[in-house]
Each structure stands twice: as C-alpha cells, then as structure tokens.
C-alpha cells in the first residue's frame, strides 16, 4: 500500500503526482486544505488546523468524516502525529511525505530528523520525504545499493547520528570505513552509473537525491 501524507508547505514545491499513484491520502493541518483544493479528499486528516481560517476549518470538518483534531499546545508536531497515526493504522505501508520542506527551518529539521525517532525507526525503509527538487530516504545499518532517481543529479548522504564504518563506492566521491563522530552531510556527490553503494555498521543516514532549481 502506498500512502501520501501532505503537510502544509506550498503546493508549488510539490513533486508531480497523480491521484492514482497512491492508495490513500492523509492531510496534515493546512496540507488538508491544499489536497481539497486539488480535488482530492483525504482519507483522514490530522492537526490543530490553526493555519486555516474559520471558513476553511468548517469546510475541512464538513468534508472529511475522519479528522483527528489536536490542541495547538502539544509536544508533537502535526506531522509527527500524522505519521504516527498512519503507521499505527497501516504498519506495512510505504509512506511519502510532501509539503514538509521549503518553509520554516525548524519545521524542516523536525521533519528531516523523523528518521531518528525510536517510534519511526522500525519503519525507516518505508518512509520517503519528497519535493520538486529532492527525494529523501532513510537507511539503518547495513549494505545497500542506491538506485538513481532519473530526474535528480546529486547524491548526498546525511549522517543524522554518529556513523561507524561508513563506506561509499560506485559514486564520484568514495569513502572507506570512515567513522563520523557527529551529524554530517556528505553533500554534492554524484552517481557514476545507474546505482551507487553504501555500507555502515552503526547510525542512521538520510540519502538525499537532489537537483538545482530550474
């Protein structure tokens, strides 16, 4: 099952997709309104909806029968709540999160570091963050072959934690059993073929495939 989670970031930064590309849609706060504006009714919505006007909130609650409403003063962000609820309902689903980048920096960092939260670590391989310029996936320790996204140029490895025995091969820049002592982004690498390889024995890494803005 493929599920699209839509946070409140500008639709101008969304990647291209069709409603038939996903089995379910989840609206997160203002992302719910953006989906409705596109003609897609979310299967459920999550948030405090403080970014919506009174009339927008009224339409959301009248249109979507399954709305999980939270208070604005809370420990989790709306995105964290939505992701947790999605994996609670659909623990084996592949989840793509959009509308989570391009705005406030604190929101971006909170979303990027979703992969290190213990409750989401079991679902690392199922989670993708995406916008018009970037595709982000997550890796737990192991050995992997990374397939190039055809529309992207650059390959980045963002160590979200300290990482042990990091080895990069079959890419423009390589590493051999490097210990990374603090969160570090190995940016602006590139594929030299259709795939690249990475291995490490401890830590969590976000793989970022990206391109310059046209």
Helices and strands as residue ranges (DSSP letters): E 2-6, G 11-13, G 19-21, E 24-28, H 30-37, E 44-47, H 54-63, E 67-69, H 78-89, E 94-98, H 105-112, G 113-116, H 118-121, G 124-126, E 127-130, E 134-139, E 142-147, E 154-159, E 163-169, E 175-180, E 184-190, E 195-200, E 205-210
